[in-house]
């Protein structure tokens, strides 16, 4: 048996089955290949010589010809190579910073000296004006007045102020401090001392003082005591070894201005005092919370004694504000009560009571500070009574007087101590009660 299929001669049934199986396998493989192959994308090409109307505009032949779009229909239409390739382009954005550009058409172009090492490039730092320095200095100076961290202030100065303008920096520091409280001036003197000599030099500080002395006439308009304050700064800088003592003698000859000379005379006087260099540590009078407790207690005691002598409430208020220790005002209350007990005088008790009343009304001393001062006296009363035998009686009278003026809290009255036992009236007590009755 024989048949012709695909030019294959078959002679038996087995051979026919074998051939059929081979042909079926070939057909299946061909079908799979046709399915796996990617069909080419249909591209609608346009003739460059024809005007095509699309999306509401007419695209000319030249615009189609110069288009950067892919001719194969792929891509997003972005420039080739990120803008670095193609005719008439400047290259990849930012590449001009990576390569040395030489313009042969530049009149200063010298082809002989470009590669022989004669050219030296230096960074040019723009000059900063005084107004810009003031804008930079003032924020971190005010922050320094709040936290007192000289290290942080020095870091800010080194980062923001160039080395060639450090004299203007010192000038701005002093000018800002002159318009603030004595404690801030003390902090400024400490900052200048810490800046020297690594951040600012002797020349920078001297130039700053010379500029301030020359501008004293303008400073007096805002700060009436500017000559005195500037003289204190100069004396303190000399005491801290930031500028030499000869600065005063050398600067006196530069001007005959009255205020100019007054500031230098002030500095010279402070330095000429006995132990002047030691005393200049407290040239600003007070140091706020930086002063030791004993010094603050002594200042408050002197304040009370001066008030008892003069009776000037305004001066006492001014002195208390200058101490700048609102958290320590309970010490003033303590000293006032103890002073009233030691004086054993109705007139002095009344004066001290009026003083505390005035401070309370002006909110110079807060109610909690008043209460704390009285409670401290109550706790120390057994020891005080050893020196003042009538301490309990005088304290009762003083507390009653203050309560009548209405500035004591109920907690003070509730904690008012007593001896806890009856006393026989001695001869001295009897005399006291008689005088007390006459006064009332």
C-alpha positions in Angstrom: 0.0 0.0 0.0 1.4 3.3 -1.0 0.3 6.9 -1.0 1.9 10.3 -1.5 1.6 13.1 1.3 4.1 15.8 1.5 6.4 14.0 -0.8 6.7 11.1 1.7 6.4 7.5 0.4 4.7 5.2 2.9 4.7 1.5 2.5 3.1 0.3 5.8 0.5 1.2 8.4 3.1 1.7 11.1 5.0 4.0 9.0 1.9 6.0 8.2 1.1 6.4 11.9 4.7 7.5 12.6 4.6 10.1 9.8 1.2 11.5 11.0 2.5 11.9 14.5 5.6 13.8 13.2 3.4 16.1 11.1 1.1 16.8 14.0 4.0 17.7 16.3 5.4 20.1 13.7 2.0 21.9 13.3 1.7 22.3 17.1 5.2 23.8 17.4 4.5 26.2 14.5 1.3 27.4 16.3 3.1 28.0 19.6 5.8 30.0 17.9 3.3 32.2 16.1 1.6 32.9 19.5 4.8 33.7 21.4 6.2 36.0 18.7 5.4 39.7 19.4 3.3 41.3 16.8 4.8 44.4 15.4 3.2 47.6 16.4 1.2 49.2 13.7 2.8 52.6 12.9 0.9 55.3 11.2 3.5 57.2 9.3 2.9 60.6 8.0 4.4 62.1 4.9 6.7 65.0 5.8 5.5 66.8 2.7 1.9 66.9 3.8 0.2 69.1 6.3 -1.6 67.1 8.9 -4.4 68.5 10.9 -4.4 67.1 14.4 -5.7 68.2 17.8 -6.8 71.6 16.4 -3.5 72.8 15.0 -1.6 72.6 11.7 1.8 70.9 11.9 4.2 72.2 9.3 6.6 70.0 7.4 9.7 71.6 9.1 8.3 71.2 12.6 7.7 67.4 11.9 11.1 67.0 10.5 12.9 68.6 13.4 10.8 66.9 16.1 12.7 65.0 18.8 10.1 62.3 19.0 11.1 58.8 18.3 10.5 57.8 14.7 9.7 54.2 15.8 6.7 55.2 17.8 8.3 54.3 21.2 9.3 56.5 24.1 7.8 59.6 25.9 9.0 62.3 23.5 11.8 63.4 25.8 15.1 64.7 24.4 17.7 62.2 23.6 20.4 61.4 26.2 18.8 63.8 28.7 19.6 66.8 26.5 23.3 65.9 26.2 23.2 64.8 22.6 21.9 66.1 19.3 22.8 69.0 17.1 22.8 72.5 18.4 22.4 71.6 22.1 24.5 72.8 25.1 25.0 69.4 26.6 23.8 67.8 29.8 22.5 70.4 32.3 25.2 71.2 34.9 28.0 69.9 32.7 29.5 73.4 32.5 30.4 73.1 36.2 32.4 70.0 35.6 34.6 71.1 32.8 37.0 74.0 32.4 35.6 76.3 29.7 37.9 78.3 27.6 36.5 80.8 25.2 38.9 81.5 22.4 36.9 84.6 21.4 37.5 86.2 24.8 39.8 89.2 24.5 41.7 88.1 27.6 42.2 84.6 26.3 45.9 83.7 26.2 46.6 80.3 24.7 50.2 80.3 25.8 49.5 80.9 29.5 46.5 78.6 30.0 48.5 75.5 30.8 51.8 76.7 32.2 50.6 77.1 35.9 50.7 81.0 36.0 47.0 81.3 36.7 45.8 81.0 40.3 42.2 80.9 41.2 41.0 82.2 44.5 37.5 82.3 46.1 36.1 85.8 46.3 34.1 86.6 49.5 31.7 89.5 49.1 32.1 92.3 51.6 29.4 92.3 54.3 27.9 95.7 55.3 27.4 96.8 58.9 23.7 96.5 58.5 24.0 92.9 57.5 26.3 92.2 60.4 23.8 93.7 62.8 21.0 91.6 61.4 23.1 88.4 61.9 24.5 89.3 65.3 21.4 90.5 67.1 19.4 87.2 67.0 22.1 85.0 68.6 23.1 87.8 71.1 19.6 87.9 72.4 19.5 84.2 72.6 22.8 84.2 74.5 21.2 86.7 77.0 18.5 84.1 77.6 20.6 80.9 78.0 24.1 82.3 78.9 25.8 79.6 76.7 29.0 81.2 75.5 30.1 78.1 73.6 27.0 78.2 71.4 27.4 81.9 70.8 31.0 81.4 69.7 30.0 78.7 67.2 27.3 81.0 65.7 29.9 83.8 65.4 32.5 81.6 63.7 29.9 80.3 61.2 28.2 83.6 60.3 30.8 86.4 60.7 33.9 86.4 58.4 37.2 86.9 60.0 37.9 90.3 58.4 34.7 91.8 60.0 35.1 90.6 63.6 35.8 94.2 64.7 32.3 95.2 63.6 31.0 92.1 65.5 32.5 93.3 68.8 31.1 96.8 68.2 27.6 95.4 67.7 27.9 93.2 70.8 28.8 96.2 73.0 26.2 98.5 71.4 23.4 95.9 71.9 24.5 95.4 75.5 24.6 99.1 76.3 20.8 99.2 75.6 20.1 96.3 78.0 20.3 95.6 81.8 23.6 95.5 83.8 23.4 91.7 84.0 23.4 91.6 80.2 26.4 93.9 80.1 28.2 91.6 82.5 27.4 88.6 80.2 28.7 90.6 77.2 32.0 91.3 78.9 32.3 87.5 79.7 31.5 86.7 76.1 34.2 89.1 74.8 36.7 87.6 77.2 35.9 84.1 76.0 36.1 85.1 72.3 39.6 86.4 72.8 42.1 85.4 71.4 40.9 82.5 69.2 37.8 84.2 67.6 38.6 87.9 67.9 42.0 89.5 68.2 43.3 92.5 70.2 43.2 94.6 67.1 39.5 93.7 66.5 38.6 94.8 70.1 40.6 98.0 69.9 39.0 99.0 66.5 35.6 98.3 68.0 36.2 100.6 71.0 37.6 103.3 68.7 34.6 103.2 66.5 32.2 103.4 69.5 34.1 106.3 71.0 33.9 108.1 67.6 30.1 107.5 67.6 29.4 108.5 71.2 27.4 111.6 70.1 24.9 109.4 68.4 24.8 106.8 71.2 24.0 109.4 73.8 20.7 110.2 72.0 19.4 106.7 73.0 21.6 106.0 76.0 22.2 109.1 78.1 24.9 107.5 80.2 26.7 106.0 77.2 30.2 107.5 78.1 30.1 105.9 81.6 28.9 102.6 80.3 31.5 102.5 77.5 34.2 103.5 80.0 33.2 100.5 82.1 33.5 98.2 79.1 37.0 99.5 78.3 38.1 99.1 81.9 36.7 95.6 82.0 38.4 94.6 78.7 41.7 95.8 80.1 41.2 93.9 83.4 40.4 90.7 81.3 43.7 91.2 79.3 41.8 91.6 76.1 43.5 95.0 75.3 46.6 96.6 76.8 46.5 99.4 79.4 48.3 101.7 76.9 45.1 101.8 74.8 43.7 104.6 77.0 46.8 106.8 76.7 47.1 106.2 72.9 43.4 106.9 72.3 43.1 110.1 74.3 45.2 112.0 71.8 42.8 111.2 68.9 40.0 113.5 69.9 39.2 116.5 72.1 35.4 115.7 72.2 34.0 116.0 75.8 32.1 112.7 75.7 35.1 111.0 74.1 37.4 112.1 76.9 34.8 111.4 79.6 34.6 107.7 78.6 38.4 107.3 78.7 38.7 109.2 82.0 36.1 106.8 83.5 38.0 103.8 82.4 41.3 105.3 83.7 39.7 106.1 87.1 38.4 102.5 87.5 41.8 101.1 86.7 43.6 103.5 89.1 41.5 102.6 92.2 43.1 100.5 94.9 42.6 96.8 93.9 41.0 98.2 90.8 41.5 95.1 88.7 39.9 92.9 91.3 36.9 95.2 91.8 36.3 95.4 88.0 34.9 91.9 88.2 31.8 93.6 89.6 32.0 96.7 87.5 28.3 96.4 86.6 27.2 96.5 90.2 25.2 93.3 90.1 25.3 90.0 88.3 21.8 88.7 88.8 21.6 85.1 89.7 25.3 84.7 89.0 26.2 86.5 92.3 26.7 84.4 95.4 23.8 84.1 97.9 25.8 86.0 100.6 26.4 89.0 98.3 22.7 89.1 97.5 21.6 88.9 101.1 24.0 91.7 102.0 22.6 93.9 99.1 19.1 93.3 100.4 20.0 94.2 104.0 21.7 97.4 102.8 18.6 98.2 100.7 16.4 97.9 103.9 18.7 100.0 106.0 18.9 102.7 103.4 15.1 102.8 103.2 14.7 103.1 107.0 17.1 106.1 106.8 15.5 107.9 103.8 12.0 106.5 103.5 12.3 106.7 99.7 10.1 104.0 98.2 11.0 104.7 94.6 14.7 104.3 95.3 14.1 101.0 97.2 12.0 99.7 94.2 14.8 100.7 91.7 17.4 98.9 93.8 15.3 95.8 94.0 14.8 95.7 90.2 18.5 96.1 89.7 19.2 93.0 91.7 17.3 91.0 89.0 16.6 88.0 91.3 12.8 87.7 91.4 13.2 84.1 92.5 15.1 85.3 95.6 12.7 88.0 96.8 11.7 85.8 99.7 15.0 86.7 101.2 14.1 90.4 101.3 10.9 89.5 103.1 12.8 87.4 105.6 15.3 90.2 106.2 12.6 92.8 106.6 10.7 90.7 109.2 13.8 89.9 111.2 14.9 93.6 111.1 11.5 94.6 112.5 11.8 92.1 115.3 15.3 93.2 116.2 14.4 96.9 116.1 11.5 96.6 118.5 10.2 99.9 117.3 6.7 100.7 116.2 7.9 103.4 113.8 10.3 101.0 112.0 7.7 98.2 111.9 5.3 100.5 110.2 7.9 101.7 107.7 8.9 98.1 106.8 5.2 97.0 106.6 4.5 99.9 104.2 7.5 98.9 102.1 6.3 95.3 101.8 2.8 96.6 100.9 4.3 98.8 98.2 6.3 95.9 96.7 3.2 93.7 96.8 1.0 96.3 95.0 3.6 96.9 92.3 4.0 93.1 92.0 7.7 93.4 92.6 7.3 90.7 95.2 4.7 88.0 94.3 2.3 86.5 97.0 4.1 83.2 97.0 7.5 85.0 97.7 5.8 86.9 100.5 4.4 83.8 102.0 7.6 81.9 101.7 9.6 84.7 103.5 7.2 84.8 106.4 7.1 81.0 106.7 10.9 80.9 106.8 10.8 83.3 109.8 8.3 81.1 111.5 10.6 78.1 111.1 13.6 80.0 112.5 11.7 81.7 115.3 13.1 79.4 118.1 16.7 80.4 117.2 15.7 84.1 116.7 14.1 84.3 120.1 17.4 83.4 121.7 18.7 86.8 120.5 15.4 88.6 120.6 13.5 87.5 123.8 10.3 89.3 122.7 10.4 87.8 119.2 7.0 86.0 119.5 5.2 89.1 120.7 6.8 91.4 118.2 6.1 88.9 115.4 2.4 88.7 116.4 2.2 92.5 116.2 4.0 92.8 112.9 1.9 90.1 111.2 -1.3 91.7 112.5 -0.2 95.1 111.1 0.6 93.5 107.7 -2.7 91.6 107.7 -4.6 94.8 108.3 -3.1 96.3 105.2 -4.4 93.3 103.3 -1.4 91.7 101.5 -0.8 88.6 103.6 -2.4 85.2 102.7 -4.5 83.2 105.0 -1.8 80.5 105.0 0.6 82.9 106.8 -2.0 83.6 109.5 -2.8 79.9 109.9 0.8 79.0 110.4 1.7 81.8 112.8 3.5 80.1 115.8 3.0 80.6 119.5 5.0 79.5 122.5 2.4 76.9 123.5 2.3 77.8 127.2 1.4 80.8 129.3 4.1 83.2 130.4 4.2 85.3 133.5 4.6 88.9 132.5 8.0 90.0 133.6 9.0 93.5 134.4 10.4 94.1 130.9 7.3 92.6 129.2 5.0 94.8 131.3 6.9 97.9 130.2 6.6 96.7 126.6 2.8 96.1 126.9 2.4 99.6 128.3 4.3 101.2 125.4 2.4 99.1 122.9 -0.9 100.2 124.4 0.1 103.9 124.2 1.2 103.5 120.6 -2.2 102.1 119.7 
